[in-house]
């Protein structure tokens, strides 16, 4: 039995050493897993902060884009208004030229789209001086 006891002791030592080695490997693996987990948590935190920054920037860009769209709409409306005003002034300029060439009120109404009163006023304001004085006198009489 002495030999068996010695072999059994060696078996126990080997088994204990095996368990100890397994425990050390498991502990080392656990430490590595914790380090990787910590590194990943740091990366997640960094990415979360970057995403929040991007969201804030995107929100700001969206607001700025909305303001630009509003300004564009106002600019388009203003441009249309100015174009229409220019068309109206073109009618008056054309009417003034025609009146200066001796056109009648009816001709000004037909060719420039003015009302009869506007045509008469344009004609009176833009006639040659001698004719204009006589017509103003008539108009006042």
C-alpha positions as CSV (number, residue, x, y, z in Angstrom):
1,X,0.0,0.0,0.0
2,X,2.9,2.3,0.4
3,X,3.4,2.5,-3.3
4,X,-0.3,3.1,-3.9
5,X,-0.3,5.8,-1.3
6,X,2.6,7.5,-3.1
7,X,0.9,7.2,-6.5
8,X,-2.3,8.5,-5.0
9,X,-0.4,11.4,-3.5
10,X,1.1,12.2,-6.9
11,X,-2.3,12.0,-8.5
12,X,-3.7,14.4,-5.9
13,X,-0.8,16.7,-6.5
14,X,-1.3,16.6,-10.3
15,X,-5.0,17.0,-9.9
16,X,-4.5,19.9,-7.6
17,X,-2.0,21.4,-9.9
18,X,-4.4,21.0,-12.8
19,X,-7.2,22.7,-10.9
20,X,-4.9,25.5,-9.9
21,X,-3.7,25.9,-13.5
22,X,-7.3,26.0,-14.7
23,X,-8.2,28.5,-12.0
24,X,-5.2,30.7,-13.0
25,X,-6.2,30.5,-16.7
26,X,-9.8,31.3,-15.9
27,X,-8.7,34.3,-13.7
28,X,-6.4,35.6,-16.4
29,X,-9.1,35.2,-19.0
30,X,-11.6,37.0,-16.7
31,X,-9.1,39.9,-16.3
32,X,-8.6,40.1,-20.1
33,X,-12.4,40.0,-20.6
34,X,-12.8,42.9,-18.1
35,X,-10.1,44.9,-19.9
36,X,-11.8,44.4,-23.2
37,X,-15.1,45.2,-21.7
38,X,-13.7,48.4,-20.2
39,X,-12.1,49.4,-23.6
40,X,-15.4,48.7,-25.3
41,X,-17.3,50.8,-22.8
42,X,-14.9,53.7,-23.4
43,X,-15.4,53.4,-27.1
44,X,-19.2,53.3,-26.7
45,X,-19.0,56.4,-24.5
46,X,-16.8,58.1,-27.1
47,X,-19.1,57.1,-30.0
48,X,-22.2,58.2,-28.0
49,X,-20.7,61.6,-27.4
50,X,-19.8,61.9,-31.1
51,X,-23.3,60.9,-32.1
52,X,-24.8,63.5,-29.7
53,X,-22.5,66.1,-31.2
54,X,-23.5,65.1,-34.8
55,X,-27.2,65.2,-33.8
56,X,-26.8,68.7,-32.4
57,X,-25.0,69.8,-35.5
58,X,-27.5,68.2,-37.8
59,X,-30.3,69.9,-35.8
60,X,-28.6,73.2,-36.2
61,X,-28.1,72.7,-39.9
62,X,-31.8,71.8,-40.2
63,X,-32.8,75.0,-38.5
64,X,-30.4,77.0,-40.7
65,X,-31.8,75.3,-43.8
66,X,-35.3,76.2,-42.7
67,X,-34.3,79.8,-42.3
68,X,-32.7,79.8,-45.7
69,X,-35.8,78.4,-47.3
70,X,-37.9,81.1,-45.7
71,X,-35.5,83.8,-46.9
72,X,-35.5,82.2,-50.4
73,X,-39.3,82.3,-50.4
74,X,-39.3,85.9,-49.3
75,X,-36.7,86.7,-51.9
76,X,-38.7,85.0,-54.6
77,X,-41.8,86.9,-53.6
78,X,-39.9,90.2,-53.6
79,X,-38.4,89.5,-57.0
80,X,-41.8,88.7,-58.4
81,X,-43.1,91.9,-56.9
82,X,-40.3,93.9,-58.4
83,X,-40.7,92.3,-61.8
84,X,-44.4,93.2,-61.8
85,X,-43.6,96.7,-60.7
86,X,-41.1,97.0,-63.5
87,X,-43.8,95.8,-65.9
88,X,-46.1,98.5,-64.6
89,X,-43.4,101.2,-64.9
90,X,-42.6,100.0,-68.4
91,X,-46.3,100.7,-69.3
92,X,-45.9,104.2,-67.9
93,X,-42.6,104.8,-69.6
94,X,-44.1,103.5,-72.9
95,X,-47.2,105.7,-72.4
96,X,-45.0,108.7,-71.7
97,X,-43.1,108.1,-75.0
98,X,-46.3,107.7,-76.9
99,X,-47.8,110.8,-75.3
100,X,-44.7,112.7,-76.2
101,X,-45.3,111.6,-79.8
102,X,-48.9,112.9,-79.7
103,X,-50.9,109.8,-78.9
104,X,-54.5,110.2,-77.7
105,X,-55.9,109.0,-74.4
106,X,-57.6,106.1,-76.2
107,X,-54.4,105.0,-77.8
108,X,-52.6,105.0,-74.5
109,X,-55.4,103.0,-72.9
110,X,-55.3,100.4,-75.7
111,X,-51.5,100.1,-76.1
112,X,-50.3,100.4,-72.5
113,X,-53.2,99.0,-70.5
114,X,-53.8,102.2,-68.5
115,X,-57.2,103.4,-67.3
116,X,-58.7,106.4,-69.0
117,X,-57.8,108.7,-66.1
118,X,-54.2,107.4,-66.0
119,X,-53.9,107.8,-69.8
120,X,-55.1,111.4,-69.6
121,X,-52.7,112.2,-66.8
122,X,-49.7,110.6,-68.6
123,X,-50.7,112.5,-71.8
124,X,-51.0,115.8,-69.9
125,X,-47.7,115.3,-68.1
126,X,-45.7,114.3,-71.2
127,X,-47.0,116.5,-74.0
128,X,-44.9,119.1,-75.7
129,X,-44.7,122.3,-73.6
130,X,-46.9,124.5,-75.8
131,X,-49.6,121.8,-76.2
132,X,-49.4,120.8,-72.6
133,X,-50.1,124.4,-71.3
134,X,-53.1,124.7,-73.5
135,X,-54.4,121.2,-72.4
136,X,-53.8,122.0,-68.7
137,X,-55.8,125.2,-69.1
138,X,-58.6,123.2,-70.7
139,X,-58.5,120.6,-68.0
140,X,-58.7,123.2,-65.3
141,X,-61.5,125.1,-67.0
